Amino acid sequence: DLSGVIKAKGDANAEHVTSALQAAFEDKHTAGVILRINSPGGSPVQSAYVYEEIRRLRSQYPAKKVYAVITDIGASGAYYIASAADQIYVSPASLVGSIGVIMPGVGVQGLMQKLGLEDRTMTAGAHKAIMNPMAPVSPEEKAHVQKLLNTIHQQFITAVRQGRGQRLKETPDMFSGLFWTGQQAVELGLADGFG
């Protein structure tokens, strides 16, 4: 089971999921592995760890297939993981995809000025306070963060293309962060069928 937000500290983390996968693959009675997914995604690092472990286990045990079954939602990092499976199954109403990367942030400097507060953040290192919500974002720092997000997004896209191969029917908005119903996911090659 991969359930909930994927994060280092929580039930849906790489350590828990990969140890369960390893146990399933190593069991001599295992005919195949079903990874049941109900997750909106989360950490790209934790997701990549699980993705890579599935690929490693698949190559080590080629006779044992991995089936990802997306129940309510398999989005973002959860879809990243699912794309490592031999096949992905969904419900017609499942939510699938969201192949994108997000870094939430908020700026409160206008509110601080209204309240008469001043930012007294001190740093050693010109960019140590990058994305400080109490200060304006410099164009240079914004460009740097965007480059990081683009790099991680490209890693995600590569993983999906590698996992799905020729089954993927790419559209201009496939990697835009949009998500689709399970029915649409099957049509787009993001999933293999219903089940």
Summary of the structure (lengths in Angstrom):
residues: 195
radius of gyration: 19.8
end to end distance: 15.8
largest distance: 67.6
contacts: 579
relative contact order: 0.15
helix: 41%
strand: 18%
